[in-house]
Amino acid sequence: MLAILGFAMVCTFMFLIMTNRLTPLIALMVIPVIFAIIGGFTTDIGEMALAGVKELAPTGVMLMFAILYFGIMIDAGLFDPVVGKILKIVKGDPLKITIGTAILVLTISLDGDGTTTYMITLSAMLPLYKKLNMSTMMLACIAIMGSGVMNLTPWGGPTARAMSALNLDASQVFTPLIPAMVGGAIWVIFTAYLFGKKERQRLGVIDLKDISSVQVAFAEQAAAVEQPSYKRPKLLYVNLGLTILLMVGLISGIMPLQILFMIAFAIAIMINYPNLETQKERITAHAGNVLAVVSLVFAAGIFTGILSGTKMVDAMGNSLVSLIPDALGSYMSVITAITSMPFTFFMSNDAYYYGILPIIAQAAATYGIDAAEIARASLIGQPVHLLSPLVASTYLLVGMAKVDLGEFQRYTLKWTIGTSMVMLLVAIITGVITL
């Protein structure tokens, strides 16, 4: 009954937001409460919801100060030269722009953090898409696809969870998957090519002679900057150095991400805007973005808290595992790869890798399948996972791109499934996942 209740809750939630009957913010809070009451957990709702909010609180803090930090960098004009150089290369060609977007995303997301990937990519590319009247939905789709592939780095999160859950190391899990990741990256670039070709047919190649006008659009669209006095061109290299130090800190893990962004934001705003009134103005300018994203994160905490606290997520996982017939046991690796897409879409990575994956690995062991192979297979669904309403960084992406979450999921799902299937095919060809 818990499994049925859990699936019904998730399906109801997805239906309501994808059909625009409720906003994600409201649905994340209301739907789990209703289903918890139906399941007889009325007295525990508050405790479970609060536990979920507490669990996501560090993520909310990180997103808050990440938005503020990159907002200050955008205000100061750190990314303006990037836009100018991109314009000189692409010369108003939508095909070159989409391919350039894919390469940019795949490069930036090497740090394994979706938040910084989306912030930097959209800060650099969104004004260009706006200027050329290109589809921002395509921009968001390319961004999340590239991040889904590169998120498999050992420091990205899911791979670390899979390794720790099954007591494996990177040489057993990550290294063999590198060819599959290359295949996934090629698919992302190919998808960007298809998008660009479609946009080129619709818009043609636009002659952009006035780069400064795009830089103005960049300031207006990406940073909500209305006054050129907020630019700090003389501090370009100072801001670049600070951002590089931040990226090094993020990759090296010198301290928690939340603290890194808090310290970096404090330094950035003091350097660029020493005047207290100007600091308040800049923070106020980005308050809307902060509220929109962080409120969704805390609302998602209620959803995940109730889903976990009621044990619905455990029942859902066990019921799906039990559906695999014994006759298909020898294909457990491929089944794991395919089912990892819906599994990680409907539940958090923590719930899947620490709760479900050990069960799958134990069942696969009876058929002589190595735990490392199951771990590799479990990572194939990550490109689809990022579309889940339980992923905080996705709200940042759709918020910056100003696209509707439900519409974005409908548009992007088939492309992310394609990424996972290409990665699975390459993994089978290379023998890291066996049939």
C-alpha positions as CSV (number, residue, x, y, z in Angstrom):
1,M,0.0,0.0,0.0
2,L,2.9,2.4,0.7
3,A,4.3,1.8,-2.7
4,I,1.0,2.4,-4.4
5,L,0.5,5.6,-2.3
6,G,4.0,6.7,-3.2
7,F,3.6,6.2,-6.9
8,A,0.2,7.8,-6.8
9,M,1.7,10.9,-5.1
10,V,4.5,11.3,-7.5
11,C,2.2,10.8,-10.5
12,T,-0.3,13.2,-9.2
13,F,2.4,15.8,-8.6
14,M,3.9,15.4,-12.0
15,F,0.4,15.5,-13.7
16,L,-0.5,18.7,-11.9
17,I,2.7,20.6,-12.7
18,M,3.0,19.4,-16.3
19,T,-0.5,20.4,-17.0
20,N,-0.1,23.8,-15.3
21,R,-2.8,23.1,-12.8
22,L,-0.5,24.0,-9.9
23,T,2.8,25.7,-9.7
24,P,5.7,23.5,-8.6
25,L,6.1,25.6,-5.4
26,I,2.5,24.9,-4.3
27,A,2.5,21.3,-5.5
28,L,5.7,20.4,-3.7
29,M,4.1,21.5,-0.4
30,V,0.4,20.5,-0.8
31,I,0.5,17.2,-2.6
32,P,2.7,15.3,-0.1
33,V,0.7,16.6,2.9
34,I,-2.5,15.4,1.3
35,F,-1.1,11.9,0.6
36,A,0.5,11.7,4.1
37,I,-3.0,12.3,5.5
38,I,-4.5,9.7,3.3
39,G,-1.8,7.2,4.4
40,G,-2.6,7.9,8.1
41,F,0.6,9.8,9.0
42,T,-1.3,13.0,10.1
43,T,0.5,13.3,13.4
44,D,4.0,12.9,11.9
45,I,3.6,15.3,9.0
46,G,5.3,18.2,10.7
47,E,8.3,16.3,11.9
48,M,8.9,14.5,8.6
49,A,8.5,17.8,6.6
50,L,10.9,19.6,8.9
51,A,13.4,16.8,8.6
52,G,13.3,17.2,4.8
53,V,13.7,20.9,5.0
54,K,16.7,20.6,7.3
55,E,18.3,18.1,4.9
56,L,18.0,20.5,1.9
57,A,18.8,23.6,3.9
58,P,22.6,23.5,3.0
59,T,21.6,23.3,-0.6
60,G,19.3,26.3,-0.3
61,V,22.1,28.3,1.4
62,M,24.5,27.3,-1.4
63,L,22.1,28.3,-4.1
64,M,21.3,31.6,-2.4
65,F,24.9,32.8,-2.2
66,A,25.8,31.2,-5.6
67,I,23.1,33.4,-7.2
68,L,24.3,36.4,-5.4
69,Y,27.9,35.8,-6.2
70,F,27.4,35.3,-9.9
71,G,24.9,38.1,-10.0
72,I,27.6,40.5,-8.7
73,M,30.0,39.1,-11.3
74,I,27.4,39.7,-14.0
75,D,26.7,43.2,-12.7
76,A,30.5,44.0,-12.7
77,G,30.7,42.8,-16.3
78,L,32.9,39.7,-15.9
79,F,31.2,37.7,-18.6
80,D,30.8,40.6,-21.1
81,P,34.1,39.8,-22.9
82,V,33.0,36.2,-23.3
83,V,29.8,37.3,-25.1
84,G,31.9,39.5,-27.4
85,K,34.3,36.8,-28.3
86,I,31.5,34.3,-28.9
87,L,29.8,36.7,-31.2
88,K,33.0,37.1,-33.2
89,I,33.3,33.4,-33.7
90,V,29.6,32.5,-34.3
91,K,28.8,35.7,-36.3
92,G,25.0,35.4,-35.7
93,D,24.8,31.7,-36.9
94,P,22.4,29.8,-34.6
95,L,24.0,26.5,-35.6
96,K,27.4,27.6,-34.3
97,I,25.8,29.1,-31.2
98,T,24.1,25.9,-30.1
99,I,27.2,23.8,-30.7
100,G,29.2,26.4,-28.9
101,T,26.8,26.2,-26.0
102,A,27.2,22.4,-25.8
103,I,30.9,22.6,-25.8
104,L,30.8,25.3,-23.1
105,V,28.5,23.3,-20.9
106,L,30.6,20.1,-21.2
107,T,33.7,22.1,-20.3
108,I,32.3,24.0,-17.4
109,S,30.5,21.1,-15.9
110,L,33.8,19.2,-15.4
111,D,33.6,20.5,-11.8
112,G,30.6,18.2,-11.3
113,D,28.3,21.0,-9.9
114,G,25.2,21.7,-11.8
115,T,24.6,25.0,-10.0
116,T,27.8,26.7,-11.2
117,T,27.4,25.2,-14.7
118,Y,24.0,26.7,-15.1
119,M,25.0,30.0,-13.7
120,I,28.0,30.5,-15.9
121,T,26.5,29.0,-19.1
122,L,23.3,31.0,-18.9
123,S,25.1,34.2,-17.8
124,A,27.2,33.9,-21.0
125,M,24.7,32.6,-23.5
126,L,21.2,33.7,-22.5
127,P,21.7,37.3,-23.8
128,L,22.9,36.0,-27.1
129,Y,19.8,33.7,-27.5
130,K,17.6,36.6,-26.6
131,K,19.3,38.9,-29.0
132,L,18.9,36.5,-31.9
133,N,15.4,35.5,-30.8
134,M,16.5,31.9,-30.4
135,S,14.7,29.4,-28.2
136,T,15.7,29.6,-24.6
137,M,14.1,26.2,-24.1
138,M,16.8,24.8,-26.4
139,L,19.5,26.6,-24.3
140,A,18.2,25.0,-21.1
141,C,17.9,21.6,-22.7
142,I,21.5,21.6,-23.9
143,A,22.6,22.9,-20.5
144,I,20.9,20.1,-18.5
145,M,22.0,17.4,-21.0
146,G,25.7,18.4,-20.8
147,S,25.5,18.6,-17.1
148,G,23.9,15.1,-16.9
149,V,26.8,13.5,-18.7
150,M,29.6,15.3,-16.8
151,N,27.9,14.8,-13.5
152,L,29.3,11.3,-13.5
153,T,32.8,12.5,-12.5
154,P,33.8,11.0,-9.1
155,W,33.4,14.4,-7.4
156,G,30.1,15.1,-9.0
157,G,27.9,13.2,-6.5
158,P,26.1,10.2,-7.9
159,T,29.3,8.3,-8.7
160,A,30.6,8.9,-5.2
161,R,27.4,7.7,-3.7
162,A,27.5,4.5,-5.8
163,M,31.1,3.8,-4.8
164,S,30.5,4.4,-1.1
165,A,27.3,2.4,-1.1
166,L,29.0,-0.7,-2.6
167,N,32.5,-0.1,-1.2
168,L,34.1,0.4,-4.6
169,D,36.7,2.9,-5.9
170,A,36.9,5.2,-8.9
171,S,39.0,2.8,-10.9
172,Q,36.3,0.2,-10.7
173,V,33.3,2.5,-11.4
174,F,34.3,5.8,-13.1
175,T,37.3,4.9,-15.2
176,P,35.5,2.2,-17.3
177,L,32.6,4.6,-17.9
178,I,34.7,7.2,-19.6
179,P,34.0,5.9,-23.1
180,A,30.3,6.0,-22.3
181,M,30.6,9.6,-21.1
182,V,32.4,10.4,-24.4
183,G,29.5,8.9,-26.3
184,G,27.1,10.9,-24.2
185,A,29.0,14.1,-24.9
186,I,28.9,13.4,-28.6
187,W,25.2,12.9,-28.4
188,V,24.8,16.2,-26.6
189,I,26.8,18.0,-29.4
190,F,24.7,16.2,-32.0
191,T,21.5,17.3,-30.3
192,A,22.8,20.8,-30.2
193,Y,23.6,20.5,-34.0
194,L,19.9,19.5,-34.6
195,F,18.7,22.4,-32.5
196,G,21.0,24.8,-34.3
197,K,20.0,23.6,-37.7
198,K,16.3,24.0,-36.9
199,E,16.9,27.5,-35.6
200,R,19.1,28.4,-38.6
201,Q,16.2,27.4,-40.9
202,R,13.8,29.5,-38.8
203,L,15.9,32.6,-38.3
204,G,18.7,32.4,-40.9
205,V,22.2,33.7,-40.2
206,I,21.9,37.1,-38.6
207,D,24.5,39.8,-39.3
208,L,25.5,41.3,-35.9
209,K,27.8,44.2,-36.4
210,D,27.1,46.0,-33.1
211,I,28.6,43.8,-30.4
212,S,28.0,46.5,-27.8
213,S,24.2,46.2,-28.2
214,V,24.5,42.5,-27.3
215,Q,26.5,43.4,-24.3
216,V,23.7,45.8,-23.2
217,A,21.2,43.0,-23.8
218,F,23.4,40.8,-21.7
219,A,23.4,43.2,-18.8
220,E,19.7,43.7,-19.0
221,Q,18.7,40.0,-19.4
222,A,21.2,38.1,-17.3
223,A,21.9,40.5,-14.5
224,A,18.9,42.9,-14.4
225,V,21.4,45.7,-14.7
226,E,19.9,48.9,-15.9
227,Q,22.7,51.4,-15.2
228,P,26.1,51.1,-16.9
229,S,27.6,52.7,-13.8
230,Y,27.4,49.3,-12.2
231,K,30.0,47.9,-14.6
232,R,33.5,47.4,-13.3
233,P,35.7,46.9,-16.3
234,K,38.9,47.9,-14.5
235,L,38.3,45.0,-12.0
236,L,37.8,42.4,-14.8
237,Y,41.0,40.5,-13.9
238,V,40.4,40.8,-10.2
239,N,36.9,39.3,-10.6
240,L,38.3,36.6,-12.9
241,G,41.0,35.7,-10.4
242,L,38.4,35.5,-7.6
243,T,36.1,33.3,-9.7
244,I,39.0,31.0,-10.7
245,L,40.0,30.7,-7.0
246,L,36.3,29.8,-6.2
247,M,36.3,27.1,-8.9
248,V,39.5,25.7,-7.6
249,G,38.0,25.6,-4.1
250,L,34.9,23.9,-5.4
251,I,36.8,21.2,-7.2
252,S,39.4,20.6,-4.4
253,G,36.7,20.5,-1.7
254,I,38.8,22.8,0.6
255,M,35.7,23.7,2.5
256,P,31.9,23.2,2.2
257,L,30.3,24.7,-1.0
258,Q,28.0,26.9,1.1
259,I,30.9,28.5,3.0
260,L,32.9,29.0,-0.2
261,F,30.1,30.9,-1.9
262,M,29.3,32.9,1.2
263,I,32.9,34.0,1.5
264,A,33.3,34.6,-2.2
265,F,30.1,36.7,-2.3
266,A,31.3,38.8,0.6
267,I,34.6,39.5,-1.0
268,A,33.1,40.2,-4.4
269,I,30.6,42.7,-3.3
270,M,33.2,44.5,-1.1
271,I,35.7,44.8,-3.9
272,N,33.2,45.8,-6.6
273,Y,30.8,47.9,-4.6
274,P,32.5,49.3,-1.4
275,N,29.6,51.8,-0.9
276,L,27.0,50.3,1.5
277,E,24.0,51.8,-0.3
278,T,25.2,50.3,-3.6
279,Q,25.7,47.0,-1.9
280,K,22.1,47.0,-0.7
281,E,20.9,48.0,-4.2
282,R,22.8,45.1,-5.8
283,I,21.5,42.6,-3.3
284,T,17.9,43.9,-3.8
285,A,18.3,43.6,-7.6
286,H,18.9,39.8,-7.2
287,A,16.5,39.2,-4.4
288,G,13.8,38.1,-6.8
289,N,15.9,35.3,-8.3
290,V,17.1,34.2,-4.9
291,L,13.5,34.0,-3.5
292,A,12.2,32.1,-6.5
293,V,14.9,29.4,-6.4
294,V,15.4,29.0,-2.7
295,S,11.7,28.8,-1.9
296,L,11.4,25.9,-4.3
297,V,14.3,24.1,-2.6
298,F,12.7,24.3,0.8
299,A,9.3,23.3,-0.7
300,A,11.1,20.3,-2.2
301,G,12.3,19.5,1.3
302,I,8.7,18.9,2.4
303,F,8.2,16.6,-0.5
304,T,11.3,14.5,0.1
305,G,10.9,14.6,3.8
306,I,7.4,13.1,3.7
307,L,8.4,10.7,0.9
308,S,11.2,9.3,3.0
309,G,9.6,9.7,6.4
310,T,6.6,7.6,5.5
311,K,8.9,5.0,4.0
312,M,7.0,5.3,0.7
313,V,10.3,5.7,-1.2
314,D,11.6,2.4,0.3
315,A,8.4,0.6,-0.6
316,M,8.5,2.0,-4.1
317,G,12.1,0.8,-4.6
318,N,11.5,-2.7,-3.2
319,S,8.3,-3.2,-5.3
320,L,10.1,-2.3,-8.5
321,V,13.0,-4.6,-7.7
322,S,10.6,-7.5,-6.9
323,L,9.0,-7.1,-10.4
324,I,12.1,-8.4,-12.1
325,P,11.5,-12.0,-13.1
326,D,14.2,-14.6,-12.3
327,A,14.5,-15.4,-16.0
328,L,15.8,-11.9,-16.6
329,G,18.4,-12.2,-13.8
330,S,21.3,-12.5,-16.2
331,Y,20.3,-9.2,-17.7
332,M,20.3,-7.5,-14.4
333,S,23.0,-4.9,-15.4
334,V,21.0,-3.7,-18.4
335,I,17.8,-3.7,-16.4
336,T,19.5,-1.7,-13.7
337,A,20.7,0.8,-16.3
338,I,17.2,1.2,-17.8
339,T,15.4,1.3,-14.5
340,S,17.8,3.8,-13.1
341,M,16.1,6.5,-15.3
342,P,12.7,6.2,-13.6
343,F,14.2,5.3,-10.2
344,T,16.4,8.4,-10.0
345,F,13.7,10.6,-11.4
346,F,11.1,9.7,-8.8
347,M,13.5,9.6,-5.8
348,S,16.6,11.4,-4.6
349,N,20.1,10.1,-5.4
350,D,20.6,9.4,-1.7
351,A,17.5,7.3,-1.5
352,Y,18.4,5.4,-4.7
353,Y,22.1,4.8,-4.2
354,Y,22.0,4.1,-0.5
355,G,18.6,2.4,-0.3
356,I,17.9,0.7,-3.6
357,L,21.3,0.0,-5.2
358,P,22.6,-2.4,-2.4
359,I,19.4,-4.4,-2.9
360,I,19.9,-4.6,-6.6
361,A,23.6,-5.5,-6.2
362,Q,22.8,-8.3,-3.8
363,A,20.2,-9.7,-6.1
364,A,22.6,-9.5,-9.1
365,A,25.3,-11.3,-7.2
366,T,23.2,-14.4,-7.2
367,Y,23.5,-14.4,-11.0
368,G,27.3,-13.9,-10.9
369,I,27.2,-10.2,-11.8
370,D,29.9,-8.1,-10.2
371,A,28.9,-5.2,-7.9
372,A,31.1,-2.8,-9.9
373,E,29.1,-3.5,-13.0
374,I,25.9,-2.8,-11.2
375,A,27.3,0.4,-9.9
376,R,28.3,1.5,-13.4
377,A,24.8,0.6,-14.7
378,S,23.1,2.6,-12.0
379,L,24.8,5.8,-13.2
380,I,23.4,5.6,-16.8
381,G,20.1,7.2,-15.8
382,Q,21.7,10.4,-14.4
383,P,20.9,12.6,-17.4
384,V,17.2,11.8,-16.8
385,H,17.6,12.3,-13.1
386,L,18.4,16.0,-13.5
387,L,14.9,16.6,-14.8
388,S,13.4,15.4,-11.5
389,P,11.5,18.0,-9.5
390,L,13.6,16.8,-6.6
391,V,16.8,18.3,-8.0
392,A,17.4,21.7,-6.6
393,S,19.7,23.0,-9.4
394,T,17.0,22.4,-12.0
395,Y,14.9,25.1,-10.5
396,L,17.8,27.5,-10.9
397,L,18.1,26.5,-14.5
398,V,14.5,27.0,-15.4
399,G,14.4,30.2,-13.3
400,M,17.3,31.8,-15.2
401,A,16.1,30.6,-18.6
402,K,12.5,31.8,-17.7
403,V,10.9,28.6,-18.9
404,D,8.1,26.7,-17.3
405,L,9.2,23.5,-15.4
406,G,6.5,21.3,-16.7
407,E,6.9,22.4,-20.3
408,F,10.7,22.1,-19.9
409,Q,10.3,18.5,-18.7
410,R,8.0,17.6,-21.6
411,Y,10.4,19.1,-24.1
412,T,13.7,17.7,-22.7
413,L,12.7,14.2,-21.5
414,K,13.2,12.5,-24.9
415,W,16.6,14.1,-25.4
416,T,17.8,13.1,-22.0
417,I,16.5,9.5,-22.4
418,G,18.5,9.5,-25.7
419,T,21.6,10.5,-23.8
420,S,21.2,7.7,-21.4
421,M,20.5,5.1,-24.2
422,V,23.6,6.2,-26.1
423,M,25.7,5.9,-23.0
424,L,24.2,2.4,-22.4
425,L,25.0,1.4,-25.9
426,V,28.6,2.5,-25.7
427,A,28.9,0.8,-22.3
428,I,27.6,-2.5,-23.8
429,I,29.9,-2.2,-26.8
430,T,33.0,-1.5,-24.6
431,G,32.0,-4.4,-22.3
432,V,31.7,-2.4,-19.1
433,I,28.0,-3.5,-19.0
434,T,27.3,-7.0,-20.2
435,L,24.2,-8.5,-21.8
